[in-house]
Amino acid sequence: MTVPGAGGDVGLPAAEAGPITWSVVVPVYGNRDSLPTLVDRLVALDAERTGRLEGVFVIDGSPDDSLDVLRTALAGSRLTAQVLTHSRNYGSFPAIRTGLAAARGDYIAVMAADLQEPVEVVTAFFDAIAAGTCDIAVGERVGRNDPPLSSLASRLYWRLYQRFINRDIPTGGIDVFGCTREIAQRIVAFPETHTSLIGLLYWMGYRRRQFPYVRQPRHSGKSGWTFRRKLRYLFDSIYAFTDLPIVLLQVLGLLGTFVSILVGIIVFLGWLTGNIREPGYTPLMIAIAGSSSVLLLGLGVVGSYVWRTYENGKGRPGALVSGHEQYEREEGR
């Protein structure tokens, strides 16, 4: 049965705890072909678990007819679900945040709609968290059936992230995770807009446990995770969780100062010995070029931090919810 809900203009408040034990949050963008299969898998997951399970689907400004396909799939299933629609495309993290805010379960998992992560890893999340062995469960990619170039770029990114930003991050990267309701509410309460969800999970601490899995080939369609989005996520991950760029800039400044002193000594000695007919011209040009580059680089780095502070200071919600529908499983079906 479908129960339409009124759309909000400031997002959703945190959902009240109810008779739902398990919630699976799924951001949706360009996934029309995989949604019926995904719904079937969640129905099977619901049937094998003790306690009621709901799917929380967030349509993040999807350019295709994912919403209509999802409505059809849910109407013919026994799955308890919520469907939230963003007013436009805001990105994966805002979609996940919207889903976490609406989720009613005591234990919550987040997975992608493209079926590249097996549902079995969600089962492992729920079992571990419900048993009290951890507060946050993350899926660690130990293998991936992706194109070679994409796979190489991903491995390089996560290795650098692990090396310079957070040593606890798995080398293979993270796409899916599960947590308690308390953790989900804390994530929703963070006012940051330009940040990294994975970075926040590891910044929070708590008891974490990693579950290895092999990422499967994409079921259908084309990934919306473009190079531009990846680059933006890279910068958000860096500037939101480390002062490494500022430290590197300081080191560069110190090296530049050392080189300037060395060049100055050479020029002075050249002047003393009469070997420089036009004193200081070449070193001056080098010094001007070098200092200008350092200044521009420094302004860019500092500007990135200032811009993110400005964005977070606006107090805008991460996303606007324009529609909310609920599908409740009828007793006896």
N, C-alpha and C positions, 0 to 999 in steps of 0.2 A: 504494500500500500504506500502511495506517495503522499507526503505531506509537504506542500510548498511552504517555504519560509520567506519572510520579508528580507530583502537585501539591506545591508547596512552601509553607511558611508564612512565609517571609521573602523572597519574590521569587526571581529567578533570578540566578546569577552571570553575569559576562560570558562570552559564548559563545566557544569556541575557533575560530580560523580553520580553514576546511575547504575542500572543493572547490567552494564557492559563490563566484561572482564578484560577483553583484548581489543585493541584498536590498531588498525594498519593504515597509516597515512600514505597516500599516493599522489604526488604532484603529476598533473597530466598536461602535456604539451605535444601535439602532433602524434598521438598514440591511438588513433581510431581503430587500426587493424588489430592491435594486441589487447584491447580492452575486454572483448568477450571472453577470451581465454583467461585473462587475469581474473575476471569475476568468477569464472568457474573454479579456478585454483583457490581463491579465497573462500568460496563455498565449501570446497573440500577441506580446507584448513579449519573452518568453523565446525564442520561435522566431526573432526577427529579430536577436538579439544573439549575439555570440561569447562563450562562457562560460555557466555555469549560473546561473539566476536562481531565487530563492525568494521566496515571499510570506510575510510574518510578520503574521498577523492576531491582534489582541488584543481579545477580547470583554470589554468594560468594563462588566460588569453590565447587559447589554442587556435591556430589559424584554420584547422579543419573542423569537421563535424563531430569531434570527440564527445561533446556534451550530449548530442542526440543519440549517438551509438551507446554511450554509457547508460542513458536513461532506458533505452530498450533492453539492454543486457540486465540491468538491475530489476526492471519490471517483471521479467520472466524468471527471476532467481529467488532463492530463499535467503539472500544475504541482507542483513541489516546494514544500512549504509547512510552516509551523508554525502551530498554533492554540493560543494561550494564553488562559486564562480567568481573569479577576479574580474574587475572592470577592464583590465588590460593585462598584458604580459609584464610581470614584475620580476620574474626569475625564480629559480628553484628554491632558494633559501626562504624568500617571503612566502612562497607557496607552502613549504614545509611548516613554517611558523604558523600560518593560518590553519593548517591541518592539526597541528599540535594544540592550538587554542580551542578547537572545536571537539577534539577527541574526548570521549567519555569513559574510556577504559582505564582500569587500574594499571595496565601495562601496555606500552605503546611501542610500535615498530614503524620505521619509515623505510619504504622501498620504492624503486622506480617502476614506471608503468610499461617499460619496454621489455620486460621478462628476461633481462640479462642477468639478474640475480635470482637464484632458485628460491622458491618459497620455503624450502627446507631450512634455509638459514634463519628465516623468521621464526620458525618453530624452535630452533635452537636458542634464539634470543629469549623467547617467552619462557621456555623451560628454565633457563639459567636465572633470569631475573625473578621469576615467581618462586624459585627455590631459595632465593636469598643469597646466591653465590656472587652476585654483582649488582650494581645499580645501573650501569651502562654497558651494553653489549654492542660491539662493532664488528662488522664483516671485514675481514682482511683478505684482499685479493691475492691469491697465491698463483693465479694463472688467468689468462684472458685470451679469448678467441676474437681479437680485434685486428684490424689491419696493422701491419708491421710498423708503419710510421707513427700511427696513433698510439700504439702500445709503447713504442720507444719514448715518445714525448711524455706520456703519462708516467712511466717509470722514472725518467729523468727528473720530472717535476717533484714527485713525491720523495725521491732520494735527497734532492736539494732542500725540500721543506723539512725533512727529518734532520738533515745535517745542520742547517742554520737556524731553524725556527723552533721546532719541537722534536726532541729526540725520541719521544714516546710514540710518534705517529708510525704506523706500519709502513714498511718500504713499498708495499704494493698499492697503498692508498685505500681510501674508504669511500663507499657509495651508500651503504645501508647501515642502519643502527637501530637499537632498541633501548628503551629506558623506562624507568618508573614514572608514574604520573607526576611525582614531585619534581623530578628532573625536567620533564616537559614543561611544567608551569614556570620553572625558573628560566628556561630558554626563552619562552614567550615573553617573560617580564623584562628581558634585556632590551634597552632602548636603542641599541646600535642598529644602523641600517646597512652600512657598507662594512661587512665583516665576513668571516668564514665560519660556517656552522661547525665544521669539523674542529677548527681551532677553538671554538667555544666549548665543545664537548671535552676537549683535553685540558683546556684552561680551568674548567670547573673542578676537576679532580674526581672525587668519589671513587668507588670501586669499579674498575673497568675489566672487561674480559674480551679477548679477541677470538673470533671464529673464522677459520680459513674457509675459503670457497673459491671455485673457479668461475670466472665470469663467462657467461654463455654468449653465443653470437646473437646479434640483434634480431628479434622476432620479425619485425617488419618496419617499414618507414625509414626515415632519416633522422639522425640525432640533431637536436636543436642546440647542442653544446658546441657552438661555433668557436673559431679561433679568437674572435673578439671577446666572447664571453669568458673563455679560458684565460685570456690575458687580463681581463678585468678582475677575475677571481684571484689570479696570481697577485696582483697589486693589493687587493683587499686583504688577502691572507698575510701579506708582508707588513703593510702599514698598520694593520689592526692588532698585531701580536708581537711585533719586535721593533727595536730601535736600530736594527742592523744597518739600514741605509744611512742613518745619521752617524753611526760609528765609522762606517766606511768613508763617509765624507770627511770626518775628522782625520782619519788616517791619511786620506788623499791630501788634505790640507797640510798635514805635518810633512808629508813627503815633498809636496810642492815648496814648502818653506825651506826644507833642507836643500833642494835643488837650486832654489833662488840664491841661497847663501853661497853655495858652491860656485854657481855661475858668477856671482858678484866677486868672489875671491879671484877667480880666473881673469875676469875683466880687469880687476884692479892690478893684478900682477902684469897683465899685458900692457896696461897703461904705464906702469913703472918701467918696464923694459922697452917701451917705445914700439912694440909690435902691433899696436892697434892704431891705425891712422884715423879712423872714425870711431872714437871711443863709445862703447856701449850700444851701438846701433843694433847689431844682431841679437845680443842677449836681451836687449830691451824689447825687441819685437817678440822674441820667444816668451819672455816673462808676461808681456801683455796678453798674448794668445793663451798662455797657460792659465793665468789668473782669471781671464774672462770665462774660459771653459769651466773652471771650478766654481765660479760665482753662479753661472747659469745652472749648472748641475745642482748646486746647493739650493738655489731658489726653487728648482723643480721638486726636490725632495721635501723641503720644508713646506712648499705649497701643497703637496699631496696630503701631508698631515693636517694642515690648516683647513683644507677643503673638507676632509672627512669630519673634522671637529665641527665645522659649519653645518654640514649636512645633518649630523646627529643632533646639533643644537636646535634645529628647526622644530623638532618634536612631531614630525609627521608620522603617521602609521606606515609600516613597511609595505602594506598593500591594502586596497579597498575591496571589500566583498560586496558584489552587486546582486548575488542570488544565493539562496540556501535551501536545499531540498533534503528531506529525510525519507528513507525507505525502511519501514519497520517490518520485521519478519512476523507474519501472522501466526498465532499459535495453531498447531495442528497441521501446518503445511509441510 
